[in-house]
């Protein structure tokens, strides 16, 4: 029997965020970097765990994973964060509920310079009152401090007090040059098993995942290299030994908390653009539009009699936000389509700065690449008429919840 076609694209699945189970949502309601939707599941297909690659050493040794591990392993860190009493009621990195008495979170990271700076995930160190780091194969523990964090991209920059001869910086590559099928290696500390290496391929590009603050991270790299709780913050490395992503989340396929062959890494191109800001100001400013919207498909357009077959229908507008100030209007009629609640009657966005947009994903990516204070001209359809609205982007609030206040 053929399955009914979806009017709205709503691929949903569970994800493991450093041990904390969160929802990684689909296209129905993404608000200029944030996503909200109902739960569901996904079907996963296994992919090869490794791909043959050319020898880059010139000495006949074709074990590229071993080469990368030997060259980059000493620059990977084991991170242990002490959480104060009453700090968190969330899940630990091992999927177990943390008590009000505090506890320890473990994760990974990697050295980026000889001054002692490390990159990791924000969720590995968030709320910690003490952070300890072990570098490479050494059992020596060093104290680390947080230099800056960006919950919107789940990044944290640390400074570790270690001797210069113990610091082995990894080279940052270019994630934008990666292609589907390229071999990759992950080094980290899954389930506390330090100095673990796994290999696989880039299984997809330009994914979106949800950050801990509820906003979306774009251009994410999908990989089938085995990533588990404790790998969070560790490097995803290309065949040249360069870091092209920071391992952050895994899909669990709706059951269990282990790897099913779908992991997600924050692209290093995104990380690279934030390092200086994290080091100098301790935070990163992101642009904010202030809408939630849904991608229009031909089936949806036919079902609700929309004047166009592609574009973005505005569901809600954050009161007092940039879009609201520009006169953008959200829906005023509730409806359930294919089991999903939507709000109809809002503006339909068809262009941004003269560029045609066909999905909410495209709008999210445009906003993520923009700066607060930047102006965008939106072409919209309202009551059968074409209008333009100039929006001055604001600064993104701390969380999705606060954006609706």
FENCORWO-V846323 format. One record per residue. PHI is phi as a letter, one per 20 degrees, with the letter a starting at -180 (999 if undefined). OMEGA is omega in radians with two decimals (none if undefined). BURIAL is # if it has 24 or more other ideal C-beta (glycine too) atoms within 12 Angstrom, else .. Layout:
# FENCORWO-V846323
phi:omega:burial
PHI:OMEGA:BURIAL
PHI:OMEGA:BURIAL
This chain:
# FENCORWO-V846323
phi:omega:burial
999:3.10:.
f:3.10:.
f:3.11:.
f:3.12:.
f:3.12:.
e:3.06:#
f:3.05:#
d:-3.13:#
f:-3.08:#
c:3.08:#
f:-3.09:#
d:3.02:#
b:3.11:#
e:3.09:#
c:3.12:#
d:-3.08:#
d:-3.12:#
l:-3.13:#
o:3.14:#
e:-3.09:#
f:3.12:#
c:3.10:#
e:3.02:#
d:-2.87:#
e:-3.11:#
e:-2.83:#
e:-2.93:#
f:-3.08:#
b:3.12:#
d:-3.07:#
d:3.07:#
l:-3.13:#
o:3.05:#
c:-2.97:#
c:3.02:#
c:-3.14:#
a:3.08:#
e:-3.07:.
f:-3.12:.
r:-3.12:.
b:3.10:.
c:3.06:#
e:-3.10:.
d:3.12:#
c:-3.11:.
f:3.09:.
c:3.12:#
g:-3.13:.
e:3.13:#
b:3.10:#
c:3.12:#
f:3.14:.
c:-3.13:#
f:3.09:.
f:3.13:.
d:-3.08:.
e:-3.13:.
n:-3.10:.
d:3.09:.
n:3.13:.
e:-3.08:.
e:3.12:.
e:-3.05:.
f:3.14:#
f:3.11:#
f:3.12:.
f:-3.12:#
f:-3.13:#
f:-3.13:#
f:-3.07:.
e:-3.02:#
d:-3.03:#
g:-3.11:#
f:3.13:#
e:3.14:#
e:-3.04:#
d:2.96:#
e:-3.05:#
d:3.09:#
c:-3.09:#
d:3.07:#
e:3.13:#
e:-3.13:#
f:3.14:.
g:3.09:.
m:-3.07:.
f:-3.00:#
b:3.01:#
d:-3.09:.
e:3.13:#
e:3.08:#
f:3.10:#
f:3.13:#
d:3.08:#
n:-3.13:#
d:-3.13:.
f:3.05:.
e:3.13:#
e:3.09:.
f:-3.13:.
e:3.14:.
n:-3.13:.
r:-3.12:#
d:3.01:#
d:3.12:#
d:3.14:#
a:-3.09:#
c:3.08:#
a:3.11:#
b:-3.10:#
f:-3.12:#
d:3.08:#
b:-3.12:#
e:3.10:.
e:3.09:.
n:3.11:#
e:3.09:#
c:2.99:#
d:3.06:#
b:3.03:#
e:3.08:#
f:-3.06:#
f:3.08:#
f:-3.03:#
d:-3.07:#
g:3.09:#
n:-3.09:#
f:3.03:#
d:3.04:.
b:-3.13:.
c:3.12:#
d:-3.03:#
c:2.94:#
d:-3.06:#
d:3.08:#
l:-3.10:#
e:-3.12:.
f:3.06:#
e:3.12:.
f:-3.13:.
d:3.12:.
c:3.05:#
f:3.10:.
c:3.07:#
c:3.11:#
e:3.09:#
e:-3.14:#
a:3.13:#
c:3.04:#
c:-3.14:#
g:-3.09:#
f:3.05:#
d:3.09:#
l:3.14:#
d:3.01:#
b:3.06:#
d:-3.11:#
d:3.00:#
c:-3.10:#
d:-3.14:#
e:-3.13:.
c:3.09:#
f:-3.09:.
g:-3.11:.
f:3.09:.
e:-3.10:#
e:-3.11:#
c:-3.06:#
f:3.03:#
e:3.13:#
e:3.10:#
e:3.14:#
e:3.13:#
c:-3.11:.
f:-3.13:#
f:3.12:.
e:-3.13:.
f:3.10:#
c:3.10:.
g:-3.11:.
o:3.11:.
f:3.13:#
f:3.11:#
b:3.13:#
c:3.06:#
d:3.06:#
c:-3.12:#
a:-3.01:#
c:-3.10:#
f:3.13:#
l:3.12:#
m:3.14:#
e:-2.98:.
f:3.10:#
l:3.12:#
e:3.10:#
d:3.05:#
c:-3.10:#
c:3.13:#
a:-3.14:#
c:2.91:#
f:-3.07:#
e:3.05:#
a:3.12:#
c:3.05:#
l:3.00:#
e:3.00:#
c:3.05:#
c:-3.13:#
e:3.08:#
f:-3.13:#
g:-3.14:#
e:3.08:#
n:3.09:#
e:-3.07:#
d:3.05:#
d:-3.06:#
d:3.10:#
l:-3.09:#
f:3.11:#
e:3.06:#
d:-3.12:#
c:3.05:#
e:3.03:#
f:-3.06:#
f:3.11:#
c:-3.09:#
c:3.08:#
g:-3.06:#
o:3.01:#
f:-3.08:#
g:3.11:#
n:-3.13:#
e:-3.06:#
e:2.89:#
d:-2.89:#
d:3.13:#
e:-3.05:#
f:3.09:#
e:3.12:#
m:-3.12:#
d:3.10:#
f:3.11:#
d:3.10:#
a:3.05:#
d:-3.10:#
f:-2.97:#
c:-3.05:#
b:2.98:#
c:2.98:#
e:3.14:#
d:3.10:#
m:3.09:#
n:3.14:.
b:3.10:.
m:-3.10:.
c:-3.09:#
d:-3.08:#
f:3.07:#
c:3.09:#
n:3.09:#
c:3.08:#
d:-3.09:#
c:3.14:#
c:3.07:#
f:-3.07:#
f:-3.08:#
f:3.07:#
f:3.06:#
f:-3.13:#
f:-3.09:#
g:-3.08:#
f:-3.08:#
d:-3.02:#
g:-3.10:#
f:3.14:.
f:3.09:#
f:-3.10:#
f:-3.03:#
e:-3.09:.
d:3.13:.
n:3.14:.
b:-3.13:#
c:3.11:#
e:3.13:#
d:3.12:#
f:-3.08:#
b:3.10:#
e:3.07:#
n:3.02:#
c:2.82:#
d:-3.07:#
b:-3.14:#
c:3.11:#
f:3.12:#
e:3.02:#
d:3.09:#
g:3.14:.
f:3.11:.
f:-3.14:#
g:3.12:#
f:-3.08:.
f:-3.07:.
d:3.03:#
l:3.08:.
e:-3.09:#
f:3.13:.
c:-3.12:#
d:3.07:.
b:-3.04:#
p:-3.13:#
c:3.09:#
e:-3.10:#
f:3.14:#
e:-3.13:#
c:3.10:#
c:-3.14:#
f:-3.11:#
f:3.14:.
m:-3.13:.
e:-3.11:#
g:-3.13:#
f:3.12:#
f:3.14:#
f:3.13:.
e:3.09:#
n:3.08:.
f:-3.09:#
d:3.08:#
e:-3.12:#
f:3.13:#
c:-3.14:.
c:3.14:.
e:3.10:.
b:3.06:#
d:-3.10:.
c:-3.14:#
l:3.09:.
n:-3.11:.
d:3.10:#
f:3.12:.
c:3.09:#
d:-3.08:#
d:3.10:#
n:-3.14:.
e:3.10:#
f:3.04:#
d:3.13:#
e:-3.12:#
d:3.14:#
b:2.99:#
c:-3.09:#
l:3.08:#
n:3.13:.
d:-3.14:.
f:3.08:.
d:-3.09:#
d:-3.13:#
b:3.08:#
f:3.09:#
g:-3.13:#
f:3.12:#
f:3.11:#
g:-3.12:#
f:3.11:#
f:-3.12:#
f:-3.14:#
f:-3.13:#
e:-3.12:.
e:3.13:#
d:3.03:.
g:-3.12:.
n:3.12:.
f:3.13:#
e:3.06:.
c:3.08:#
d:-3.13:.
d:3.00:#
e:-3.05:#
c:3.00:#
d:3.11:#
b:3.13:#
l:3.08:.
m:-3.12:.
d:3.11:.
e:3.14:.
c:3.01:.
c:3.12:#
c:3.10:#
e:-3.08:.
d:3.00:#
e:-3.04:#
f:3.10:#
e:3.08:#
e:-3.05:#
f:3.07:#
f:-3.05:#
f:-3.10:.
b:3.09:.
g:-3.11:#
g:-3.12:.
f:-3.12:.
f:-3.12:#
e:-3.12:#
e:none:.
